[in-house]
């Protein structure tokens, strides 16, 4: 714990809300955007509300740019309106009786020049409209403009793109990302969409059951998920079985070799589809993880072909479209599937979804 301005946000949030016990520590650098992800009920919105001061801490601390906002042990609790934090809600919550210009100007310093912010979020043509005349994407951009215009120390966004369709979401994501980079010292964004998280944030916090299970770069989240929930979100193959030496024994008798397991009992073996290799003939040397499978289907995703396979394991492989063409893959084609033991991640399977 530190009260120096080394971090924009330095927080340890411990509180009970119904059945949820939230115990999370996180630090956000100056100028950094951090996304908060996790399953429903994990504590994402609760975390934002605690930072805002809407939910009191049982213990812990909240420092923003070196200023103590909350420290129960020291009997310090700064009121919400004095924390200087901005909040953008999922539905925008614009003032219905004010035009867009009035909404944006609300809370901003008198005579503050908002031209650049308005242009960045492409709101110039909407200034004389009322909120009821706006689309969902326009509403969110106005809500963000209003928040940034007030000059907050940090902005918290709770599912800001959830109500947008695919086209509107992509455009709003680009505009919001630009606005944040140009006008903000830091932000926390709660989202369920990994595309939003990876496009907008430099790092990602994963909350599960009130605890942080991973806090890393988008690249590390994708390549080295630390939980089954993250692996499933990233489209990884997940297999459940029993530990048997350094292997995971599946219910059908198939074994998945790993480089070592840390605990006995039921485990989940997680395999990145990009780590799955396909061969027309059995590979030389007979790798430990090698199975003869049949192609169930091939889906093209840009320059990647996602191949679904059935056999001793039902597994997905991501290979290049060039490789897929060379293998002449189609439904029913038999191929050898291999995975290096070092590419198999494991986790104690203490609960089932």
Secondary structure, DSSP 8 states (H G I E B T S, - for coil): ---STTSSEEEEEEEEETTEEEEEEEEE-TTEEEEEE-STTSSHHHHHHHHHTSS--SEEEEEETTEEEEEGGGTEE--GGGS-EEEE-TT----TTSBHHHHHHTTS-TT---HHHHHHTT-GGGTT-BGGGS-HHHHHHHHHHHHHHTT-SEEEEESTTTTS-HHHHHHHHHHHHHHHHHH-SEEEEE-S-HHHHHHH-SEEEEEETTEEEEEE-HHHHHHS-SSHHHHHHTT-EEEEEEEETTEEE-TTS-EEE-S--SSSSEEEEEE-GGG-EEESS--TT--SSEEEEEEEEEEEETTEEEEEEESSS-EEEEEEHHHHHHHT--TT-EEEEE--GGGEEEEE--S--
